Amino acid sequence: MTTPTPAKELVVTPKPAAPQKPPTGWSWPGPTHRPGASALVAMVLAAAVAAAALPLDRAGIGWLLGGIAFIVALAVTRRDVSWHQGAWAAATVALLGVGTVRSAGWLFTLCVLTALVTGAVALVDARTVREVLAGLVLPVAGSVRALPWVGDGVRARLAGRSGQSARIAVVTAVSGLLLLVFGSLFASADVAFAELLDRATPTISGGAVARALVLFPLLLVALAGAAFTLAGPPTVDKTDRPTRYAFRRTDWAIPVALLDLLFVAFVAVQATVLFGGTRHVLGPGGPTFANYARGGFWQLLAITGLTLVVVAVAGRWAPRADRADRVTIRLLLGALALLTLVVVASATYRMNVYEQAYGYTRLRVFVTAVELGLGVVFVAILVAGVRLRGGWLPRAVLGIATVGLLALAVVNPDRLIADRNVDRFIATGRIDLVYLSSLSADAVPALNRLPDNQRACTIWRIANGLDSHPDDWRSANLARHQARRSLTDRPADYCGVYRR
């Protein structure tokens, strides 16, 4: 018998494992724990307060109350936040509080938009531009992911022995909602029942109830998304990688040095403007006030924008391997930032001359504020250039914008505009009554300084707006309250010039 030849054993040599690459980009597993009973109750109460308090058509104290309710609910969700997050949350409350003391809608709109950004930074403790942008988007995406997270928390609290307080809260909320909905329907169906409810409960309009019922689920979902993001914020891969520079020293130093020389020539010409005063403008062959100011404004925008791009590109890609590289960066980019500050000063001066000639408006005041803010930004760039560290600049720019808006609210721009135009009228007899009548109630104390006829022609539109749109507790506003009291003591007379 032939003995079978044993089969050769197949030996497989394993391939060497591929090196593990470090994680890149965002990682967002979400919270590692369910929301507690206190967090759930806080979210429901905060959404209810905001839905009842927010005055969607104007500035008022309701925005401040809603913002505080949201921040308190988020603080209950997670208590171990950094002081940076606490500072940005305080800035958010301050921005929303502007609507309690100022009536100008344009100013409050800017404050609300900025509050959205500062609130996003507080949620994710953002430090870079990328993280700030992510902070604006992630709570929206987190609203969808938060629904099962909140559902798990509710089921866990209701199923356990410790769920008694949660059960009471849920039963109370459901009972209140049912009584509110059916009570409103019964009141609208029967006059006698409506009178009974009026005597037994505070006066609540059906429109306010309907608005609150629509806003409540939307605000609750938004707050749940913010709580989900705060409880389990995303992480960013910050693995150190070798720095690669796109330029050699001469690649960027020569163009920037030439640009510095061009700035020096331009600033030398601007010295004549800065020290020449109105003689340069009003002298023979000089530009008109309009061309003078508008040229300065667009000049500032163009130069500032291009300079920021140049500084960003050079600061990001210029080599700094040795001392000569670092000195070159500090000298050339620092000189560029300093020269741009002179341009900012020139443009601010131009706008001031224009305002002295033609009066103050909201646009002109806002442009001046933006110019001053950009000057502070370039000072921050100079500091970053000296340290050769600019990671803090995005937060610094947002902080500058926030402080600038709050300072503008303290200045009270609509009243400032009215005061300066009244001063100009007293000195020259020239005034734009139509424009002044378009200002908000903030301007009423200044407009009261005008003679009776001019006062009537500027204040009648403000008075009509206050009469036709009375404030309730949601839209309580200090400026409008003071304006109504002033108009009660001194009513607006008939305008004898014109009325549009």
Secondary structure by P-SEA (a helix, b strand, c coil): ccccccccccccccccccccccccccccccccccccaaaaaaaaaaaaaaaaccccccccaaaaaaaaaaaaaaaaacccccaaaaaaaaaaaaaaacccccccaaaaaaaaaaaaaaaaaaacccccaaaaaaaacaaaaaaaaaaaaaaaaaaaaaacccaaaaaaaaaaaaaaaaaaaaaaaaaaacaaaaaaaaaacccccaaaaaaaaaaaaaaaaaaaaaaaaaabbbbcccccccccccccccccaaaaaaaaaaaaaaaaaaaaaaaaccccccccccccaaaaaaaaaaaaaaaaaaaaaaaaaaacccccccaaaaaaaaaaaaaaaaaaaaaaaaaaaaaaaaaaaccccaaaaaaaaaaaaaaaaaaaaaaaaaaccccaaaaaaaaaaaaaaaaaaaaaaaaaaaaaaaaaaaacccccaaaaaacccccccccccccaaaaaaccaaaaaaaaacccccccccaaaaaaaaaaaaccccccccccc
